């Protein structure tokens, strides 16, 4: 663990040390007067006023009150009828069995296990791995799961909450694939959960602003993947539009919400166009006092990478070294 881990991630460690409460539990204890049968627009107004702290509500007896977490879960469920969880904004009616770009309908879990290969401050991490993804990365190392939303098995939210109660990891790590299409399910799981453990959102960060709002106050740490330094590379290699605008917006929003570990995978031939711009943006635009950065050298050509001449090889000598030197020059706190 790097020397600055506790300095950069004090809230996360305070939960581990029993000095703070996980945010999702605080969210459950925030009680409001709400009619969950109201229309979606009205519920969003109530949500935003509550989260912003602008709503002055009278105390309500606990047994009659709605929790902020329940409100978030209801909004996420309503969104399934016009899915806008990610910035593809398919608006597919998933509640009626219509598939969007990710192909995810009912959440399917490919695996759940104690992950001992994450960053040192996260390990061991109780990882819940969803099938399906909002990206179509041609180099994906988990392509058999990320590109197959029908992989894995269905489980009830109550069952998954029971897994959480039994596992002894330092956190709950929501990942895939990509967890974003399964946000409604995850919020429902947390409605049953009671364990005081940090919640980690392990994501490609292509969520919509609405999804980011629903995560606010629930997630204790973003384990955020920042892949590309421009839209052209993202469009060609991951089949997404407006990547730079969405990724920078969401990293900034996440930085305002809670602590972060940002991962960047150095790719062959993409140091100048992707790695350097990403690291420079992090250093200049984020509050790095609450950010750690993991510059990663684990790239290997998988899936359909052999079809793309710029990424059909491993990193050349010096490419990773250049990335690390630049990150150090920017005085970023690196995971080592």
N, C-alpha and C positions, 0 to 999 in steps of 0.2 A: 504494500500500500504506500502511495506517495506521501511525502511529509505533509502536504497541504490538504489531504483528503478531509480531515476533520475541520480544517479551517474553511474550506470551500463548501462543505456539506453539513453545516452544524445542525440543521433541523432534522435531517435524516438520522444522524448519529444520536440526537437527543431522543428520538423515538426508540432507537435500539437500546439506549441506556435507561429507558423508562422515565425520562424527564419531560417528554411531550407525548401527545396522543396523535395517532395516525389521522390524517385529514378526513378520510371517509367516515370515521367515527364521529368527528366533530360535525360533519355534514348531516349525519343521522340525528344528531342531538339539536340541530337548528330547526326549531318547530315554527310552522307558519299556518295561518288560516288559508286553506286552498281547496277549491273544488276541482279535483282532477278530471272531472267530466267536462270542464270548461273547454272552449275552443283553444287551439294551439297558440294562436296569437296572444290571447289573454294570459296563458300560462307562461309564455316567454317573457311578457312584461313583468309578471310577478317574479319569475326567476331572476331576471336581470336586476330588478330593484333590490331583491334580497341579497344577491351576490355583491352588488355595488355598495350595499350598506345604506341605501337611500330610503328604504322602506321602513317606516316606523309602525310595527305591528304590536298589538296587545298580546300579553301572555295568554296562551291557550292550554287547557288541561291536556297533558300528554296523551291520554287515551283517545282524545278527539282530534289531535293535531296531525298535520301532515309534515313529514320531515323534508328538508331540502333535498336529501338524496332520493326520496320517493318522487319528488317533483322532477328531478333530473331524469330519473328512470322513465317516468311517464312521457316526458318530452321526447326522449330517445325512441321510445316505442311508437309514438305518433309519427316520428320522422320516417319510420320504416315504410309508411304508405307512400312516401315521395322521397326516396333515399337521397340525402345530401350529406352523408357522413364524411365523404372525402371530396376533394375539389374536382373530381370528375363530374359530380352533381348529375348523375344519371336520372334521378327522380323516378327510378323504378319503384313500382308498388310491390315491395318485397313481402308485405303482409298478405298479398294475394298470390304469391308464388312467382312473381316476375323477377327475373334476374337482371342485374345491372352489369357493369363492366367487370367487377370482381367475381361475379358468379356465385356469391355467397347468399344463401337463403337462411336456413336454420343453422346456427353456429355448430361447427364440428371441431372437435379437439383432436389434434393429431398425436399429441403426447403431453404428459405432465410428469415432471421429474425435478430432482434437486440438481440444479446446474452448478457445476464447480469450475466452469471455464469462463465465467464472466469477469468483469473488472474486480480487483481484490476487495474493494469495499462492499461489493454486492454478494460475494461468494460466501457460503452457499446460497443460491437464489432459487426459490421455488418457482419454477417456470411452467406456465400454461401456454401451450403452443397451438394456435388456431390455424386451420387450413384456409387457403385462399389469400389473395393479396390484391391491393389496389395498383400495384406496379406490375410490369411485364419485363423485368430485367433479363436481358439475354445472357447474363453471366451468373444468374442466381445459383448459389450452392445448395439451396433447399428447394429447387424447382419442382421436385416430385410432390411437395406439399403445397408450396406457395401458388403453383399454377394448377392445382387440383382441389378446388373448394369442396369437392365431394369426398376427399380423403378423411380419414379419422372416423370418429363416432360422435353421436349426440349424447349429451348428458343434461340433466336438469340443473337449473341454477342452485337448487338446494344441495344437490350432490357435490357440485364444485365447491360450494361454501364449506361443506364438511371436509373436503380435501384440505382446504386452507387451514381449518382448525387443527388438523392432525399433523401437518408438516411443520418442521422446525427450521425452515430457512430464515434468512435475515430479512427477507422481503417477499412480496408476491410480484412476479415478473410477467406482465401481460404482453405476449409476443406472437409472432407468426412466422411465415406469412406476414400478416399485418392484422393487429387487433381492431383497427378502426371499424370495419364492417360489423363487428360484434359488440359495439359499444353498449347497445341496449341490454344485451345479455349480461355483460360484465357488470353494469350498474345493478341489474337484478340480483346477480350473485352477491354483490356487496351489501345489498339490502338484507340478505340472510346472514352474512358474516358478522362475527363479533370480535375476532382476534385483532389485537392492537399491533399491527405490523405494517411497515411502509408499503405503499402501492407504487410500483414502477411501470411506467408506460413506455414500452420498448417499440419504437415506431419509425417509419420512414418520414413522418411529419408532413404528410400530404392531406391532413385533415381539413375539413371546412371550418370556418370561424364558429359555426354553431356547435360542432363537435368539440372545439377547443373550449367553448363556454361550459359545456357539460362536464368536461374534465376538470375545470377550475374548482378547487376546493376538495377534490376527490383524490387526485394524484399527488404523491409526495415527491416524486422525482421523475423527470423525463430522461430516458435513455434514448437520446435522439440521434437518428442517422442523418448526416448531412452529406449527400453523395456528390453533387455536381456544382460546379461554379458557373454554369450557364444553362440556358434552355436548350441549345442545340444538342449537347451531349445527352441531356436527360431525355429529350424526345427520341433520339436515335437509339439509345441503349435501354431505356426503361419505358418508352411509349407513353410519356406523360407530357402535358402542355403546361406552360407558365410555371415551370418548376422553381426557378429562382425566386420569383415573386411570392409564391406560396410558401416555400421553405424558409425564406428570410422572415416573412410575416409570422409564421408559426413558431420559429425559434425565438423571435422577440417576444411573442405572447407567452410562450412557455417560461422564458427568462423572468417575466413579470410575475408568473404564478408561483413558481417554486424553484428548487435547485435542479441542476442539470448535469448529466454527463453527455457530451456530444462525441459521437463516433464519426470518424472520416476514414474510409478505406482508400488508401492510395492505390491508384490503378495505373498500369503501364501506359505510357504515352499521354497521361492526363494530369501530370504534375502542374504544368503551366496553366492549363485551361480550367482545371477544377480544384486541385489541392490548394494552390497558393491563393486564389480568390476566396475560397471557403474560409481558410484560416485567417486571412486578412479581415474578412467581414466579421468573424467572431470577435477578433481582438478590438475592432473599432466600434462595433455596434451593440455589443452585449455588455451587461454588467458581469465581468468575468470574476468578480469576487465570489460568485455562487455558481461557477461553471468549471468543470474539469473537461479536458479534451483528450480523447484517445485516438491518436494517429496510428492507423493499423496497417500492418504489412502482410496480412493473411490472404491477399488476393491470389486466386488461382483460376485459370480458365476452365469454367464449368458450363454445363448446359449447352447453349448455342454460341459461346464466345468464339469458337473456331471460325464462325462465319464473319467475324469482324476483325480486320487486320490489325487494328490498333490495340486490341485487348486479348489477342489469342496467344499470349505468352505470359510468363511470370514477370515480376518487376526486374528491371535491369539494375546492375550495380550502380549505386549512386542516386537512383530515383527516390528511394525511401530516405536516404541520408539527407537529401536536399529538403524534403518535406519536414523532417525533424529539425534541421537547422533553422528553417524559416519559422517554425512554431516557437522555437526557443528565442529567436530574435524578437518575436512578438510578445515574449514573456507570458505565454499561455501556460497554465498549470497542466502538465501532461501526466496522464496515467501511465505508470511504468510497471 
